[in-house]
Amino acid sequence: MAGDWVKGRLAARTIPPRVKDGVLRHRWVDSTTGLHPAVRDAHILFSPRRRRAVPIILDMVFDHLLIHSWPAYSAQPLQLFVDDCYAALHRTSPLWPEPARQVLPRLIEEDWLNSYADLDRLSFALARIEQRMSRDIGLGDADHEIRRALPELRSIHAALMRHLLDSLNTTAGGRAGLAPGSRC
């Protein structure tokens, strides 16, 4: 989650190695996901007016799909992972940028990590994100297109997860300082 809020170069920051690893891992996953051919082609599953929204939609839908397929990717129970993440967020909150520190209590209290298991809550979150944007990019009313595309998105997500896990075991994943089983 750190990668969503910690921007810029990490070398100049005084942050614990584990937080830095989390930022690097997040950035690597986002970059690798964006370059995956199936993900790049997923925009055709959505109407043209959502072209700017598709990366955000996919990120959140992939979170939804990961929650529902969690046991295929981790021996650690999902709730234990979520609890560990919330504890780490709370423990490291003084290190986060101010906008993140303002959101973190609500994120934990409202259980955002588990909330994406429910497509209605995911759609609500997309609408809230769009309210903070300067213009309508098609997030707020994407629910029907998400539901229609879900079977194809499941296949794309499964292929992406195989690719990400395989990549973690290669030299490129190792150079990024990433290890399979790295925690929140």
N, C-alpha and C positions, 0 to 999 in steps of 0.2 A: 504494500500500500504506500510505502514511502515514496515510491517513484511518482506518484500522482501529485505530491506536494513539494518535494525537494527538487528544485530546478537548478540548472547551471552546473558548473564544474564542482566536483567533489573534493579535489585536492586542496582547495583553499578552506574547506570546512573542518571544524573540529567536531567530529561525530564519532561515536563508538564504531569499531570495526563491524559489528553485527548489523548496525543500522546502515552503514555504508554498503555492506554486502546485500542487504535488502533492496536498497536503491538500485544497485548495479543489476541485481537479479530482475527486478521489475522492468528496468529499461531494456534488458536483454530479451525478456519474454515479449514485451511490446514490439520491439524491433523485429524479432524473429517471426512473430505472429503476422505483422504487417507485410512481411516479405513472402509469406507462404502463398504459393500460387492459388490454392483453393480459397484462401481468405481474400486475396486480391480480386478474385472473380466473384465473390459473394455479393457484390453490389448489384448484380443482375437480379437478385432475389427481391430487390426493393425498388420502389418507383424512383424515377430520375430526380424528383424533387428532394429526395432524402440523401443525395450523394454525399453531402457534407456530414450527415448524421450517421451514416453507415458505420464508420469506425467506432463511434461511441456505442451504437446499438450492438454491434458485434462483441465489443468488450464486455458489455453487461449480459448479453445473452450467453456468451461463453462462460461467464461466472455462474449463471443459472444452470447450464448444462454440466459444469464441473460439480456443482453441489449434488446434482442428481446422479452423477456417475462416480462420486468420490471414492467408494471402495475399490474401484478398478485402478486407482492411481496412488492410493495411500493406505498403509496398514493402520495408521493413526485414525481413530474415530473423528469424524468431522467436527463434532461439538468440542472435543478436546483441542483440536487445531484452532478453532474459532476462539475458545477461551484463552489459549496461549497468545493468539494475536491481540486480543483485547488487552491482556495483561501487559504485553510488550508495548502496545500503543500508549497505555496509561503511564507505564514506567518511563518511557522515553519522550513523553509529551513536552517537557521543557526544551527539547532539542529541535522541535518542529517549528516551521515558519508560523507566524501569527495566524494567518487564515486557517491553517490546519488545527492549531490549538483551539480555535473557536468551535470547530466542527467536531473534534474528537469526542467530547462528552456525549453529544447527541448521537453520533455514530455508534458508540458503545451502548448507550441507553436504549436506542431503537433497534439494536441488533442488525445493523445494515448487512453484515456479512451473510447472515442466514436469510435475510429478507428477500434476496434475489431468487430463492427457491420458488417463490410464488410469482407467477407472471404478472398478476395484477399489481403487486407491489413494485415489481421491476418497471412496469409501465408508468406507475406513479412517480418513481424516481427519475425516469427519463423526462417526464413532464416538468418536474421540479428543476432539473438541470436546464431545460430550455427556458424556463422563466428567468434564469440568471443570465441568459445570453442576450446580446443586443438585437438579434433577429431570429425569426422562425426558420429552423433548418429541418423541421420535420420529425423532431423527437417526440413531441407531446401527443401525437395521434398515430404513432407507429404500431400500436398494439395489434391491429388486425393483420398487418403485413408480417409482423414477427411470428404470430401464430400460424399464418399460412406457410411461412418459410421454415418453420421449426424442424420438420423431417430432414430437409436438406442441410440445415445448420447442425443437426446432430451428427451427420456424416462428416461434415467439414470439421467440426470440433474433435471428433474421434481421430481423424487424420492428423489434425494439428497437434493434439496431445501426444500421439505416437512420435511425431517429428520433434517436438520439444523434448520429450524424454530421451529419445535417441541422441539428440544434439547435446544434451547435458553430459553424455558419456564420451563425447569427442574432444579433440584438442581445443576446438573453438569454445566449447562450454567451459573447459578447464581454464582457458586463458581469461575468461570473463570472471573467474573467481567463484564460479557457481558449482555447487555440489548437489547431486541428487539427494533428496531428503532434507534439503535446507528448510528451515522453519520460517515462520512468519517474519 
